[in-house]
Amino acid sequence: MGKSNRQPGQPPSNRYPGRNQPGRKQMPERSRGQQTRLWILSLCGAVPGAIVVSLTQSFWTGAAVFLGVVIVLGFILYQYEKRKQQ
């Protein structure tokens, strides 16, 4: 296979800069209110999805309901966050 040009005792070269670097997180910091709204969004999608699964005994129907609710409410939340930043 390929030979390494690295001498023994040398640290490995940083082939992919920015990856696995100590320091700040890659994701931007979210406010506590924004984080709370995202948790509420997921809960609002999970509850109807779980109810549909329990009533129909069909995972795929419940998953479709979950995705539908999250897409609709997520778009509304996106518009709210966008308007709030302005």
C-alpha positions, 0 to 999 in steps of 0.5 A: 500500500502507500508509504507514509513520509512521516518520521517516527515521533512526528504528529500526523499531518492535518490532512483535513483542516477544520475537522476535529479541531478543539475550540468552538463548536461548528454549529452557531449558538442558539438562544434558549428560547429558540432551542425551546421552540425547536423542542416544542416543534418536535413534540407537536409532531411526535404526539400526533404521529404516536397517536396515529401509530397506536390507532392504525398499528401502521408505522408508515402512516404515523411517520407520514403524519409526523413529517406532515406536521413537522413540515407545516409547523416547521415552515411557520416557525421558520417564518417566525424566526426570520421575521424575529431577526429583522 
